[in-house]
């Protein structure tokens, strides 16, 4: 059966206009001002609602295998589609880490059986797996992920000779977490000497400091320029780092790109007093000035992508003292709602949200036929009501960990329906459990 979406306000490629959209066998086959069809068609009236491309989240931690007490691919992809995210790229720091081709294949197998959304995975680089890195197929694996700060999962790559070899040897995109470990450990030792393990949470952005971020990012960029590597720097958190990036070239021509996460655009260091460890991320949420400058850089196209860095932990884990409370938090269910709220506040347009969270991930990773509302593309779509409010509460949080840093927040928009490969996977609180997402493929 065909699906006909009528009277939708479509946001795509910088324009907003009313159109009908016809879907058949998972593909958008026609977009027009008016489409009339009566046989073998399911009609969805989207009057007064906005139709966006499904978001592509290029940085999530779904914790499977090995950490499934926190989350798994099934639970978090379910939360993602309820949040309008139709494709995700997941990180390698699971247990075991995805640092061999066999272990990576096991993750793809799990996702093929359980994921509500479309999926790909990063291959993890370490100090001693260059041979495995070079086996990675660029057509069906998103990228190589390197941790240049230890973060969560103990995958720190700190051997400079190895880094040089990785950057010089692979043609694949290299995505990096940048924080200077020596700077962090020196700062941590200073405050641990003063407070012991119970360091005030407000000191997190001082320990994982602006200097730690800038030193690591600038070093990675210098290495990429020297070797010609294609580099993407995840989750910028400081104003200082912005000067390392340019908006002179179109995204498709950039060799060095950058990303900002929703939490670094929403929270700042004044929120530690009320949120505490619930907003403890690596890199840390920093100052209001940093938050404002990151948004400005996003609007000026120095920052190319918006993502979540969805990284759930149990509430019990998060409620420990500073040195034991892990960094990271769940975001996929509420990221689009937060961005739409920022749009209503006049901080960013819906067109720019779609560009940064839908189009640009597709461009940067060269994802086949996704990220746009176009004829011939997969029908990964999200229908939203900008005038129906909802409050985030324990009762409607879908993450396996059962909490959200947005708990208690009332958003003024609601995600009504999410389509994955032309199938209605989520509709007003109800899920189609019989459909699974597809593996992302890449035009490389």
C-alpha positions in Angstrom: 0.0 0.0 0.0 1.1 3.5 -0.8 1.2 6.3 1.9 0.1 9.8 0.9 0.9 12.6 3.3 -1.4 15.5 2.5 -0.9 19.3 3.2 2.4 19.0 5.0 4.5 22.0 5.7 7.8 20.6 4.4 11.2 21.9 5.5 13.9 20.9 3.1 17.1 22.4 1.6 16.5 25.8 3.2 12.9 26.2 2.1 9.6 25.7 3.7 6.4 25.1 1.7 3.2 23.1 1.7 3.3 19.9 -0.3 1.9 16.4 -0.6 4.3 13.5 -0.4 3.6 10.0 -1.9 5.5 7.0 -0.5 5.7 3.6 -2.1 7.9 0.6 -1.0 9.9 2.7 1.4 10.8 5.4 -1.2 9.4 9.0 -1.8 8.1 8.6 -5.3 6.4 12.0 -5.7 6.3 15.5 -4.1 3.8 18.0 -5.5 1.4 20.8 -4.5 -1.5 18.4 -4.8 -1.5 14.6 -5.3 -4.8 12.9 -6.0 -5.0 9.2 -5.5 -7.8 7.1 -4.1 -6.9 3.4 -4.6 -4.5 1.3 -2.4 -3.4 4.3 -0.4 -3.2 5.3 3.2 -3.9 9.0 3.6 -2.3 11.0 6.4 -3.6 14.6 6.9 -0.7 16.7 7.9 -2.5 20.0 7.8 -0.9 22.5 10.3 2.0 20.1 10.9 5.6 20.3 9.8 7.3 17.4 7.9 11.1 17.2 8.4 13.6 14.7 7.1 14.4 12.2 9.9 17.4 13.3 11.9 20.7 11.5 11.4 22.6 11.3 14.8 26.2 10.7 14.1 27.3 10.1 17.7 25.5 7.8 20.1 26.5 5.2 22.7 23.8 2.5 22.9 25.9 0.3 25.2 25.5 -3.0 23.5 27.3 -5.4 24.0 28.6 -5.6 27.5 26.9 -2.6 29.2 23.3 -3.5 28.6 22.3 -2.7 32.2 22.5 0.9 31.1 20.9 0.6 27.6 20.8 -1.5 24.5 20.3 -1.0 20.8 16.6 -1.9 21.0 15.6 0.4 23.8 17.6 3.4 22.7 16.7 3.2 19.0 13.1 3.0 20.2 13.6 6.2 22.1 15.4 7.7 19.1 12.5 7.2 16.7 10.1 8.6 19.2 12.4 11.7 19.1 12.4 11.9 15.4 15.9 10.4 14.9 15.6 7.8 12.0 19.3 6.9 11.6 22.2 6.7 14.1 25.9 6.0 14.1 27.1 4.3 17.2 30.4 4.4 19.0 32.9 1.6 19.5 33.6 1.8 23.3 31.4 -1.1 24.3 32.5 -4.3 26.0 34.2 -5.8 24.1 35.3 -2.7 22.1 34.6 -2.8 18.4 38.2 -2.8 17.5 38.3 -5.9 15.3 36.2 -6.6 12.1 34.6 -9.7 13.8 33.5 -7.7 16.8 32.2 -4.9 14.6 30.2 -7.5 12.6 28.6 -8.7 15.8 27.2 -5.3 16.5 25.8 -5.0 13.0 24.1 -8.4 13.5 22.5 -7.3 16.8 21.2 -4.1 15.1 19.7 -5.9 12.2 17.5 -7.9 14.6 16.6 -5.2 17.1 17.0 -1.6 15.9 13.9 0.5 15.2 16.1 3.0 13.4 18.6 2.8 10.5 22.1 2.2 11.8 25.8 2.2 11.3 28.8 1.8 13.6 32.2 3.4 14.0 35.3 1.2 14.0 37.5 1.9 17.0 41.1 2.7 16.7 43.6 1.8 19.5 47.3 2.0 20.0 47.8 -1.4 18.4 45.1 -2.2 15.8 46.2 -0.4 12.6 46.0 -3.7 10.6 42.3 -4.0 11.6 41.6 -0.4 10.8 42.9 -0.8 7.3 40.5 -3.7 6.7 37.5 -1.5 7.2 35.2 -1.2 4.2 34.4 2.5 3.6 31.2 1.6 1.7 29.4 0.0 4.7 31.1 1.4 7.8 30.6 5.0 8.9 34.1 6.0 10.0 37.1 5.4 12.3 36.7 6.7 15.9 39.6 7.7 18.0 39.6 8.9 21.6 42.3 11.4 22.1 41.0 11.9 25.7 40.3 8.8 27.8 36.6 9.6 28.4 34.4 6.5 28.9 35.6 3.1 27.9 39.4 3.2 28.2 40.2 3.6 24.5 42.7 6.4 24.8 45.0 6.6 21.8 48.1 8.4 23.1 51.0 6.9 21.1 52.0 9.7 18.7 53.7 7.4 16.3 50.6 5.3 16.0 48.4 8.4 15.6 50.6 9.6 12.7 50.3 6.2 11.0 46.5 6.0 11.4 46.1 9.5 10.0 48.5 8.9 7.1 47.2 5.4 6.2 43.5 5.4 6.1 41.3 7.1 3.4 38.3 6.9 5.7 36.9 9.8 7.7 38.5 9.9 11.2 36.2 11.1 14.0 37.9 12.2 17.2 37.1 13.0 20.8 39.6 15.7 21.7 40.7 16.4 25.3 44.3 16.5 26.4 44.7 13.8 29.0 47.8 15.2 30.8 46.0 18.5 31.4 43.0 16.8 32.7 44.9 14.5 35.1 46.9 17.4 36.4 43.7 19.4 37.1 42.1 16.4 38.7 45.0 15.8 41.0 44.9 19.4 42.2 41.2 19.2 43.2 41.4 15.7 44.5 44.1 16.8 46.9 41.7 19.5 48.2 38.4 17.7 48.2 39.1 14.0 47.9 36.7 12.1 45.7 33.8 14.4 46.5 34.8 17.2 44.2 32.1 19.8 43.7 30.4 19.1 40.3 30.8 22.8 39.3 34.5 22.1 39.0 34.0 19.6 36.1 34.5 22.3 33.4 37.6 23.5 35.2 39.1 20.0 35.4 38.2 19.1 31.8 39.1 22.6 30.9 39.1 24.9 27.8 42.8 24.4 27.6 42.5 20.6 27.6 40.0 20.8 24.7 42.0 23.3 22.7 45.3 21.6 23.0 43.9 18.3 21.8 41.8 19.8 19.0 44.6 22.0 17.6 47.0 19.0 17.7 44.6 16.8 15.8 44.0 19.4 13.2 47.7 20.0 12.7 48.2 16.3 12.2 45.3 16.1 9.7 46.8 19.0 7.7 50.2 17.4 7.7 49.0 13.9 6.6 46.0 14.9 4.5 43.6 12.9 6.6 39.8 13.6 6.5 39.1 14.7 10.1 35.9 15.3 12.0 36.0 16.7 15.6 33.1 15.7 17.8 31.3 17.7 20.4 33.0 21.1 20.5 32.5 22.7 23.9 34.5 25.9 23.9 34.6 29.3 22.2 38.3 29.1 21.8 38.2 26.0 19.6 35.9 27.7 17.0 38.9 29.7 15.5 40.3 26.3 14.4 37.6 25.9 11.8 36.5 27.7 8.7 33.3 28.3 6.7 35.1 29.2 3.5 34.3 26.0 1.6 31.0 24.0 1.1 30.7 21.1 3.5 31.4 18.5 0.7 34.8 20.1 0.1 35.9 20.4 3.7 38.8 18.2 4.9 38.3 19.2 8.5 34.8 19.5 10.1 33.2 20.0 13.5 30.2 19.1 15.5 28.3 20.5 18.4 25.9 18.6 20.7 22.5 19.6 21.9 23.6 19.7 25.6 26.4 22.2 24.8 23.8 24.5 23.2 21.2 24.2 25.9 23.0 24.0 29.3 25.9 26.0 30.8 27.9 25.9 34.0 25.2 27.7 36.0 23.1 24.5 35.6 25.4 22.4 37.7 23.8 23.8 40.9 20.5 22.2 40.1 21.4 19.4 37.7 24.7 18.2 39.2 26.1 15.0 37.7 23.0 14.7 35.4 24.8 17.2 33.1 28.3 15.7 33.6 29.5 15.1 30.1 32.9 14.8 28.5 33.8 17.3 27.2 32.2 19.3 30.0 29.3 21.8 29.7 31.1 25.1 30.0 30.2 28.8 30.3 27.3 30.8 29.0 29.7 32.6 26.7 30.9 29.3 25.3 27.3 28.2 24.7 26.5 31.4 22.9 29.7 31.3 20.7 29.0 27.7 19.8 25.6 28.6 18.6 26.9 31.6 16.6 29.6 29.3 15.0 26.9 26.8 14.1 24.8 29.6 12.4 27.9 30.9 10.6 28.7 27.3 9.3 32.0 27.0 11.1 30.3 24.1 12.9 28.8 21.6 10.5 26.6 19.1 12.4 24.4 18.9 15.5 24.4 15.5 17.3 23.5 14.2 20.8 26.4 12.1 22.1 23.6 10.1 23.7 25.5 8.2 26.5 23.2 6.7 29.2 24.2 5.5 32.7 21.9 4.3 35.4 20.7 6.9 37.9 22.5 5.0 40.7 25.8 5.3 38.8 25.3 9.0 38.2 24.5 9.8 41.8 27.9 8.8 43.0 30.6 11.2 44.1 32.4 13.2 41.4 35.3 10.8 40.8 33.0 7.8 40.5 30.0 9.3 38.7 30.4 8.5 35.0 30.1 11.2 32.3 27.3 11.1 29.8 23.5 11.3 29.6 20.6 10.2 27.5 19.4 12.7 24.8 17.9 11.0 21.6 14.3 11.2 22.7 14.4 14.9 23.4 17.1 16.4 21.2 14.8 17.6 18.4 12.3 18.9 20.9 15.0 21.0 22.5 16.2 22.3 19.1 12.6 23.2 18.1 12.3 25.1 21.5 15.4 27.0 20.6 13.8 27.8 17.2 10.7 29.2 18.9 13.0 31.3 21.1 14.4 32.8 17.9 17.9 31.3 18.4 17.9 29.1 15.3 15.6 28.5 12.4 13.9 25.2 11.6 15.6 25.3 8.2 19.0 25.5 9.9 18.1 22.7 12.3 17.3 20.5 9.3 20.5 21.5 7.5 22.7 20.6 10.5 20.9 17.5 11.8 19.6 16.0 8.6 21.3 17.2 5.4 24.8 17.7 6.7 25.4 14.3 8.3 24.2 12.8 5.0 26.7 15.0 3.0 29.6 14.5 5.4 29.4 10.7 5.6 28.1 10.4 2.0 25.1 8.4 3.2 23.1 6.9 0.3 19.6 8.4 -0.3 18.9 9.7 3.2 18.8 13.1 5.0 16.4 14.9 2.6 12.8 14.9 1.5 13.5 14.1 -2.2 12.0 11.9 -4.8 14.0 8.7 -5.0 15.2 9.0 -1.4 14.2 6.7 1.5 11.1 8.0 3.3 12.8 8.7 6.6 10.5 11.4 7.9 9.2 13.0 11.1 5.9 14.8 11.5 5.8 17.4 14.2 3.2 19.7 15.8 4.8 22.9 16.8 1.8 24.0 18.9 1.2 20.9 21.1 3.2 21.0 24.3 4.5 18.1 26.4 6.2 17.8 29.7 9.1 15.4 30.2 8.4 13.1 33.1 9.4 9.7 34.4 6.2 8.3 32.9 7.1 9.2 29.3 10.8 8.7 29.3 11.7 5.7 27.1 15.4 5.3 27.8 16.3 2.1 29.6 18.1 4.2 32.3 14.8 5.8 33.1 15.9 9.5 33.5 16.6 12.5 31.4 18.4 15.8 32.1 15.3 17.4 30.6 13.0 15.9 33.2 10.5 18.5 34.3 11.0 20.6 31.2 7.8 21.5 29.2 8.5 21.6 25.4 6.0 23.5 23.3 6.2 21.0 20.4 5.4 17.3 20.0 6.6 14.6 17.6 3.5 13.0 16.2 4.8 10.4 13.7 8.1 9.0 12.6 8.6 7.1 9.3 11.6 4.8 8.8 12.0 3.5 5.2 8.5 4.5 4.5 7.0 2.6 7.4 5.2 4.3 10.3 7.4 3.1 13.1 6.1 5.6 15.7 2.7 7.2 15.9 1.5 9.3 18.8 3.0 7.1 21.5 2.5 3.8 19.8 5.3 1.7 18.1 5.3 -0.8 15.2 7.4 -3.5 16.7 7.4 -5.7 13.6 9.6 -3.3 11.5 13.4 -3.0 11.8 15.7 -0.3 10.4 18.2 -0.8 7.6 22.0 -0.7 7.6 23.3 2.7 6.3 25.4 2.5 3.1 27.9 5.1 1.9 28.7 6.5 -1.5 32.5 6.1 -1.3 
